[in-house]
Amino acid sequence: MVEEFDFDGIRIDTIPEVPKDFWAEYTEAAGVFQMGECFNGDPYFVGDYQNYVEGLFNYPMFFTIRDIFGNGSSMYGIRDQYATEETCFKNVDLLGSFLDNHDNARFLSVYPNKEA
């Protein structure tokens, strides 16, 4: 399919539901960038998946950002989370940052009194 449709990359949903050794073989066979979803806030758990797929949605930072902007936690949480992620991930530059997506309640519906 990659050759037929000339994909630049592949988004992979719920990667923890499939054994890790499959993703290593899949990554090699696909031959294009992959962005995997691992819905978990633990950077050590999520980071291990970067040994099998190139990019990951940055759920650990997602939870940190929502806590900071939704609950008023310290902005130092972003700095601290990033420092932790540098030790957990092979390449933090290949992490996808986001505040909302279709799998989670929208930020403004969870924190309606917060300005975006």
C-alpha positions as CSV (number, residue, x, y, z in Angstrom):
1,M,0.0,0.0,0.0
2,V,2.9,2.4,0.7
3,E,4.2,2.0,-2.8
4,E,0.8,2.1,-4.4
5,F,-0.4,5.2,-2.7
6,D,3.0,6.9,-2.1
7,F,2.5,7.4,1.7
8,D,4.9,9.6,3.6
9,G,4.0,8.0,6.9
10,I,1.7,5.8,8.8
11,R,-0.3,6.5,12.0
12,I,-0.6,3.5,14.1
13,D,-3.4,3.2,16.7
14,T,-3.1,1.5,20.1
15,I,0.4,0.0,19.6
16,P,0.4,-1.7,23.1
17,E,-2.3,-4.0,21.9
18,V,0.1,-5.8,19.5
19,P,3.4,-7.5,20.6
20,K,6.4,-5.2,20.3
21,D,8.4,-7.6,18.1
22,F,5.7,-7.2,15.5
23,W,6.2,-3.4,15.4
24,A,10.0,-3.8,14.8
25,E,9.3,-6.0,11.7
26,Y,6.4,-3.8,10.6
27,T,8.6,-0.7,10.8
28,E,11.3,-2.3,8.6
29,A,8.7,-3.5,6.1
30,A,6.8,-0.2,5.9
31,G,9.9,1.8,4.9
32,V,8.2,5.1,5.9
33,F,7.9,7.1,9.1
34,Q,5.4,5.7,11.6
35,M,3.6,7.6,14.4
36,G,2.3,5.3,17.1
37,E,-0.3,5.9,19.7
38,C,0.4,4.6,23.2
39,F,-2.3,6.1,25.5
40,N,-0.3,6.2,28.7
41,G,1.1,9.0,30.8
42,D,4.2,7.1,32.0
43,P,7.2,8.3,29.9
44,Y,9.2,5.2,30.7
45,F,6.4,2.9,29.4
46,V,5.7,5.0,26.3
47,G,9.4,5.6,25.6
48,D,10.1,2.0,25.2
49,Y,7.9,1.8,22.2
50,Q,10.3,4.1,20.4
51,N,12.6,1.1,20.1
52,Y,10.0,-0.3,17.7
53,V,8.4,2.6,15.9
54,E,10.0,5.9,15.1
55,G,7.5,8.5,16.3
56,L,5.0,8.5,19.1
57,F,2.2,10.7,20.2
58,N,3.5,12.4,23.4
59,Y,0.8,11.3,25.8
60,P,3.1,11.9,28.9
61,M,3.4,15.6,27.9
62,F,-0.3,15.7,27.0
63,F,-1.2,14.9,30.6
64,T,1.4,17.4,31.9
65,I,0.1,20.2,29.7
66,R,-3.5,19.5,30.6
67,D,-2.6,19.5,34.3
68,I,-0.8,22.8,34.0
69,F,-3.3,24.7,31.9
70,G,-6.4,23.0,33.3
71,N,-5.5,22.8,37.0
72,G,-3.1,25.6,37.4
73,S,-0.1,23.5,38.2
74,S,3.4,25.0,37.9
75,M,4.8,25.7,34.4
76,Y,8.0,24.0,35.6
77,G,6.1,20.8,35.0
78,I,6.8,21.2,31.2
79,R,10.5,21.7,31.8
80,D,10.6,18.7,34.2
81,Q,8.6,16.5,31.9
82,Y,10.8,17.3,29.0
83,A,13.9,16.6,31.1
84,T,12.4,13.2,32.0
85,E,11.5,12.4,28.4
86,E,15.1,13.1,27.2
87,T,16.1,10.1,29.3
88,C,13.1,7.9,28.3
89,F,12.9,8.4,24.5
90,K,15.5,7.7,21.8
91,N,14.5,10.9,20.0
92,V,12.2,13.5,21.6
93,D,12.1,15.4,18.2
94,L,10.0,12.6,16.8
95,L,7.2,13.0,19.5
96,G,3.9,14.5,18.5
97,S,2.6,17.1,20.9
98,F,-1.1,17.8,21.1
99,L,-3.8,19.2,23.5
100,D,-6.9,17.6,22.0
101,N,-7.7,14.6,19.9
102,H,-10.7,12.3,19.2
103,D,-9.9,9.8,22.0
104,N,-10.1,12.3,24.8
105,A,-12.6,14.8,26.1
106,R,-11.8,18.2,24.5
107,F,-9.8,20.5,26.7
108,L,-12.5,23.2,26.7
109,S,-15.2,20.8,27.7
110,V,-13.2,19.5,30.6
111,Y,-12.0,22.9,31.7
112,P,-14.7,25.2,30.4
113,N,-13.7,28.3,32.5
114,K,-10.1,28.2,31.1
115,E,-9.2,30.4,28.1
116,A,-7.5,28.6,25.2
